[in-house]
Amino acid sequence: MKYDVVDAVISPEGRLDILSKQEVNQLLDTSQGGLYTLFRNCSLAVLNCGSNLDDGKELLERYQSFAIRIIQQERGIKLEVKGAPAHAFVDGKMIKGINEHLFAVLRDIVYVNDKINENLYFDLHSSEGITNAVFHILRNAKILQPKTEPNLVVCWGGHSISRAEYDYTKEIGYALGLRGFDICTGCGPGAMKGPMKGATIGHAKQRINDGHYIGITEPGIIAAESPNPIVNDLVIMPDIEKRLEAFIRTGHAIVVFPGGVGTAEEILFILGVLLHPDNTAIPFPLIFTGPENSKAYFEEIDRFIGTTLGSQAQNRYKIIVDDPEIVAREVQQGIGQVRDFRKLHGDAYYYNWLLKTELEFQNPFTPTHENMRNLELSKDQEPHLLAANLRRVFSGVVAGNVKEEGLRAIEQYGHFEIRGDKKILEPMDSLLNSFVAQNRMKLPGKKYTPCYQIIK
């Protein structure tokens, strides 16, 4: 099947307009893949904004002829694209928001490659060094807002949700927007788009003209979850672990909507961090919410957490069903506690330095068949470390479901094998089966073929 494509030359919209000759050469070097391949694939994902596709491998196969090239000029740079998805253009001109996102891709890839990787200033083998790197990437992207009151609500949830659930996310966003809160999500469709859409109406009614709708993504997932059109601040973190840390360092509260394995991964990440003994006293509002017909979803999640991580983990969140006003008020009250705590302890409002995050949550996990098979899934470890390994399981399933490398690995070697204690695997099997039964593994209308096998 052929897809409409466009060739164009694009000027930057204030994001990045100068590069060194060395940076340009690195981005144009196609001899060994590397940086050019990363730049090309992320750029294609951004240009695919608005599409319902959630398969990174299929996107690359659809637009095999796509190419992007930097044109270096005395007054700055331009980007030449060939074979770009036509829906990124209106009357031959690229949509302004997509243009901004395209140069945000360039900005983040250049910065991470030049300033973070192989830089002795950033010790990426230590927890503090990784946290520092995350800070610098976000600061370079102008995501951090000093001299402002805490007001950023992170919203997590699935890209494959029902219409009722999507409408509910808009209601939550509207209630938050009326209270002046900004929204940060994983930047894709579904539960990542709805809260932003609702917040825009709330902000408009309150005459808030500078609302922030932040999308935080990473190269492995961006093709499956292309930035939605409302995102006005996009940042691409180097990997999923730094993406997750960026959420919890910048956000002042987290609202979780129904989702699938990606949402479960996010939940396990934040719970694992909060379960660390050093974080016991740190306030962090965490609310699970959805419409009435999502009640069973949260019951299954709550049951899984209670069985595997215990009541201490369950005490770190609240479940509120079908009540946007109560959710918004809980967020408002919780963020007030966050503000008071940080003021008392001298912590920044714009970056949560006090949270203790161990390397088990920060080191990139590569979901190979061997790594998935060898995960330690038993209760003979501290709850926060078990949460880290459970998070890795779901991260691997996400990769096998939608990421290009994961999809190709499953095609070549078959299912990921998940092994461990029966007391861990049985509730995990039940949870994953519920995701499949509720069509939470793929966009509606797509048949799901499991990429994993649980070996009890």
C-alpha positions in Angstrom: 0.0 0.0 0.0 1.3 3.5 -0.9 1.1 6.4 1.5 1.0 10.1 0.5 4.4 11.8 1.1 5.8 15.3 0.8 9.3 16.7 0.1 10.0 20.0 1.9 12.7 22.3 3.3 11.9 23.6 6.8 13.2 26.5 8.8 13.4 26.3 12.7 10.7 28.0 14.8 13.0 29.3 17.5 14.1 25.9 18.9 17.5 25.4 17.4 19.0 27.3 14.5 22.8 26.8 14.8 25.0 23.8 14.8 28.7 23.2 14.6 30.2 21.5 11.5 31.1 18.5 13.6 27.5 18.2 14.9 26.2 18.4 11.3 28.7 15.8 10.1 27.7 13.4 12.9 24.0 13.8 12.1 24.6 13.2 8.3 26.9 10.2 8.7 24.8 7.3 7.5 27.8 4.8 7.3 27.2 3.0 10.6 23.6 4.0 11.5 24.2 5.5 14.9 23.2 9.1 15.4 21.7 9.6 12.0 19.4 6.6 12.4 18.3 7.8 15.8 17.6 11.3 14.4 15.8 9.9 11.3 13.6 7.5 13.2 12.6 10.1 15.9 11.9 12.7 13.2 9.7 10.3 11.3 7.7 9.6 14.5 7.1 13.3 15.1 6.0 13.8 11.5 3.5 10.9 12.0 1.7 13.1 14.6 -2.1 12.4 14.5 -1.8 8.9 13.1 -3.5 5.9 14.9 -0.5 3.7 14.3 1.1 2.2 17.4 3.8 0.0 15.9 7.3 1.4 15.5 8.4 -1.4 13.1 5.4 -0.8 10.8 5.9 3.0 10.7 9.5 2.5 9.5 8.4 0.0 6.9 5.6 2.3 5.7 8.0 5.2 5.0 11.2 3.3 4.0 12.2 6.1 1.6 12.0 8.8 4.2 15.2 10.8 4.6 16.1 14.0 6.5 19.2 16.2 5.9 20.6 19.3 7.6 21.3 22.2 5.3 24.0 24.4 6.9 23.8 28.1 6.0 25.5 31.3 7.1 22.4 32.4 9.0 21.7 29.0 10.6 20.3 25.7 9.5 17.3 24.2 7.7 16.0 20.7 7.5 15.3 19.0 4.2 12.8 16.1 4.4 12.0 13.7 1.6 9.2 11.2 1.6 7.6 12.7 4.8 4.0 11.7 5.8 1.7 14.1 4.0 -0.6 14.6 7.0 2.2 16.7 8.6 1.5 19.4 6.1 -1.4 21.8 5.3 -1.4 23.3 1.8 2.2 22.3 1.4 3.4 23.9 4.6 4.4 21.9 7.7 2.1 22.3 10.7 3.8 24.7 13.1 3.5 22.5 16.1 5.1 19.6 14.2 7.8 21.9 13.0 8.6 22.8 16.6 8.7 19.1 17.6 11.0 18.3 14.8 13.6 20.8 15.9 13.1 19.6 19.5 14.2 16.2 18.4 17.3 17.7 16.8 18.0 19.8 20.0 17.7 16.8 22.4 19.7 14.3 20.3 22.5 16.8 19.7 22.6 17.8 23.4 22.6 14.3 24.8 25.3 13.2 22.3 27.6 16.2 22.7 27.1 17.1 26.4 25.9 14.0 28.3 27.3 10.8 26.7 31.1 10.2 27.3 31.2 13.4 29.4 33.2 12.9 32.6 31.2 15.6 34.3 28.2 13.2 34.3 28.9 10.0 36.1 26.3 7.8 34.5 27.4 4.9 36.7 26.2 6.6 39.9 22.6 7.4 41.0 23.5 11.1 41.6 25.2 11.4 38.3 22.2 10.1 36.4 19.8 12.4 38.3 22.1 15.3 37.4 22.1 14.3 33.7 18.3 14.2 33.7 18.2 17.7 35.2 20.6 19.1 32.6 18.6 17.6 29.7 15.4 19.1 31.0 17.0 22.4 31.7 18.4 22.5 28.2 14.9 21.8 26.8 13.6 24.7 29.0 11.2 22.4 30.7 12.1 23.5 34.2 10.4 26.7 35.4 12.1 28.4 38.3 10.3 31.1 40.4 6.9 29.4 39.9 4.7 27.7 42.4 4.3 23.9 42.2 1.6 23.2 39.6 2.7 20.4 37.3 0.4 17.3 37.2 1.8 14.2 35.5 -0.9 12.1 33.9 -0.2 8.5 33.0 -2.4 6.0 31.2 -2.8 3.9 28.1 -2.9 4.9 24.4 -5.5 2.1 23.9 -8.5 3.1 26.0 -12.2 3.2 25.5 -14.2 6.2 24.4 -15.7 6.6 27.9 -12.3 6.4 29.5 -10.9 9.0 27.0 -13.8 11.4 27.7 -13.1 10.9 31.4 -9.5 11.9 31.0 -10.7 15.2 29.4 -13.0 15.8 32.4 -10.0 15.4 34.7 -7.9 17.7 32.6 -10.7 20.3 32.6 -11.0 20.2 36.4 -7.2 20.6 36.7 -7.0 23.3 34.1 -9.7 25.4 36.0 -7.4 25.3 39.0 -4.4 26.5 37.0 -2.5 23.2 36.8 -0.2 22.4 33.9 -0.2 18.9 32.4 2.7 16.6 31.6 2.2 13.2 29.9 4.0 10.7 27.8 2.9 12.9 24.8 1.0 10.2 22.8 -2.7 9.6 22.2 -5.5 8.3 24.5 -4.9 9.0 28.2 -1.9 11.1 27.2 -3.9 13.4 25.0 -7.2 13.7 26.9 -6.0 15.5 30.0 -4.2 18.1 27.8 -7.3 18.6 25.7 -9.5 19.1 28.8 -6.9 21.4 30.4 -6.8 23.7 27.4 -10.5 24.5 27.9 -10.1 25.0 31.6 -7.1 27.3 31.0 -9.1 29.2 28.3 -12.0 29.8 30.8 -9.5 31.1 33.4 -7.8 33.2 30.7 -4.5 31.4 31.2 -2.6 32.0 28.0 0.7 30.4 28.8 -0.4 26.8 29.8 2.3 24.2 29.6 1.4 20.8 28.0 4.7 18.9 28.3 5.3 15.6 26.5 8.2 13.4 27.7 9.2 10.5 25.5 12.2 8.4 24.5 13.5 7.0 21.2 12.2 3.5 21.7 8.6 4.5 22.3 8.1 7.6 20.2 7.2 5.8 17.0 4.4 3.9 18.7 3.2 7.0 20.7 3.8 10.0 18.4 3.4 13.4 20.1 -0.2 14.5 20.1 -1.0 17.9 18.6 -1.6 19.7 22.0 2.0 19.1 23.3 3.7 22.5 23.2 6.9 21.4 25.0 8.5 18.1 23.8 11.6 16.5 25.3 13.2 13.3 24.2 15.1 11.5 27.0 17.8 9.0 26.1 16.0 5.9 27.5 12.9 4.8 29.3 14.5 5.0 32.8 15.5 8.6 32.4 12.1 9.3 31.0 10.5 7.9 34.1 12.9 9.8 36.4 12.1 13.0 34.5 8.4 12.5 35.3 8.9 12.1 39.0 11.5 14.8 39.4 9.5 17.5 37.6 5.9 16.5 38.6 4.2 17.6 41.8 1.4 15.0 41.6 0.7 12.0 39.4 -2.8 11.0 38.2 -3.0 7.5 36.7 -5.7 6.5 34.2 -6.5 3.0 32.9 -3.9 1.6 30.6 -1.9 -1.5 29.9 1.6 -2.8 30.5 3.2 0.6 29.9 1.0 2.1 32.6 1.8 -0.8 34.9 5.5 -0.2 34.3 5.0 3.5 35.3 3.1 2.6 38.5 5.7 0.1 39.6 8.5 2.7 39.0 6.9 5.4 41.2 5.9 2.9 43.9 9.3 1.4 43.9 10.9 4.8 44.4 8.4 5.8 47.1 8.9 2.4 48.9 12.6 3.2 49.5 13.1 3.8 53.2 14.6 7.3 52.6 11.4 8.4 50.8 8.9 7.4 53.5 8.3 11.0 54.7 8.3 12.7 51.3 4.8 13.7 50.2 3.9 12.7 46.6 0.2 12.7 45.6 -0.6 9.6 43.6 -4.1 9.0 42.4 -5.6 6.2 40.3 -8.8 7.2 38.6 -11.2 6.4 35.8 -14.9 6.2 35.0 -17.3 3.7 36.7 -16.7 1.1 34.0 -13.0 1.1 34.8 -13.5 0.1 38.4 -12.6 -3.6 37.7 -9.3 -2.4 36.1 -8.2 -0.6 39.2 -9.3 -3.5 41.4 -7.1 -5.8 39.4 -4.1 -3.4 39.7 -4.7 -2.9 43.4 -4.9 -6.7 44.0 -1.6 -7.2 42.1 0.2 -4.6 44.1 -1.1 -5.9 47.4 -0.2 -9.5 46.6 3.3 -8.7 45.3 4.4 -5.5 47.2 2.1 -5.4 50.1 0.0 -2.9 52.0 2.8 -0.5 52.4 2.7 0.1 48.6 -1.1 0.3 48.6 -0.9 3.1 51.2 1.0 5.3 48.8 -1.9 5.9 46.5 -5.6 6.6 46.4 -8.2 5.1 44.1 -11.0 7.5 43.1 -13.6 6.3 40.7 -15.8 8.5 38.5 -15.4 11.8 40.3 -13.2 14.5 38.5 -13.9 17.2 41.2 -12.7 15.0 44.0 -9.6 14.1 42.0 -8.8 17.7 41.3 -9.3 18.7 45.0 -7.1 15.9 46.2 -4.4 17.0 43.7 -4.7 20.6 44.9 -4.4 19.6 48.5 -1.5 17.2 47.9 0.4 19.7 45.9 0.0 22.1 48.8 1.7 19.6 51.0 4.5 19.2 48.5 5.0 22.9 48.4 5.2 23.1 52.3 7.5 20.2 52.5 9.9 21.5 49.9 9.9 25.0 51.4 10.7 23.5 54.8 13.6 21.4 53.5 14.9 23.9 51.0 14.2 21.8 47.9 13.5 23.3 44.5 9.9 23.5 43.4 10.8 22.8 39.8 13.0 19.6 40.4 12.6 17.1 43.2 16.2 16.6 44.3 15.3 14.9 47.6 13.8 11.7 46.2 16.2 8.8 46.6 16.4 6.8 43.4 18.6 3.7 43.3 20.5 2.4 40.3 18.0 -0.5 39.9 15.5 2.1 38.7 18.0 4.2 36.7 20.2 1.8 34.8 18.8 1.1 31.3 17.3 -2.3 31.0 17.7 -4.0 27.7 14.9 -6.6 27.3 16.7 -9.4 25.6 15.5 -12.9 25.9 18.3 -13.7 28.3 17.7 -10.7 30.5 14.0 -11.3 30.7 14.5 -14.9 31.6 17.0 -14.1 34.4 15.0 -11.4 36.2 14.8 -12.0 40.0 11.1 -12.4 40.7 10.8 -13.5 44.3 9.9 -12.0 47.6 13.3 -12.7 49.0 14.3 -9.1 48.5 13.3 -5.6 49.7 9.9 -4.5 48.3 11.4 -1.6 46.4 13.9 -3.9 44.7 11.1 -6.3 43.8 9.2 -3.4 42.3 12.3 -2.6 40.2 12.4 -6.1 38.8 8.6 -6.2 38.2 9.0 -2.9 36.4 11.5 -4.5 34.1 9.1 -7.3 33.2 6.5 -4.9 32.0 9.1 -2.8 30.2 10.1 -5.9 28.3 6.5 -6.6 27.4 6.1 -3.0 26.1 9.2 -3.6 24.0 7.8 -6.8 22.6 4.5 -5.2 21.9 5.4 -1.9 20.1 9.1 -1.1 19.9 11.0 -1.9 16.7 13.9 -3.8 18.3 11.5 -5.7 20.6 9.2 -6.7 17.7 12.1 -7.9 15.6 13.6 -9.9 18.6 10.2 -11.7 19.1 10.0 -12.4 15.4 13.5 -14.0 15.5 13.6 -15.8 18.8 10.0 -16.3 19.9 8.3 -15.4 23.2 10.1 -13.7 26.1 10.1 -16.2 29.0 9.2 -14.9 32.4 10.3 -17.1 35.3 10.1 -16.7 39.1 8.2 -17.6 42.2 4.6 -18.8 41.8 3.4 -16.2 44.3 4.7 -13.5 41.9 3.9 -15.1 38.6 0.2 -16.1 39.3 -1.0 -12.5 40.0 1.1 -11.2 37.2 -0.4 -13.7 34.8 -3.9 -12.7 36.0 -3.1 -9.0 35.5 -1.7 -9.5 32.0 -4.6 -11.7 31.0 -7.0 -8.9 32.2 -5.2 -6.4 30.0 -5.6 -8.7 27.0 -9.3 -9.4 27.7 -9.9 -5.6 28.1 -8.1 -4.9 24.7 -5.5 -2.8 26.5 -2.5 -4.2 24.6 -3.2 -2.7 21.2 -5.3 0.0 19.6 -9.0 -1.0 19.2 -9.6 -3.3 16.3 -6.1 -4.9 16.3 -5.6 -8.5 17.3 -3.1 -9.0 20.1 -0.5 -11.8 19.9 1.3 -12.2 23.2 5.1 -11.6 23.1 5.7 -13.3 26.4 5.2 -16.7 28.1 5.0 -17.0 31.8 6.8 -20.2 33.0 5.4 -21.1 36.4 
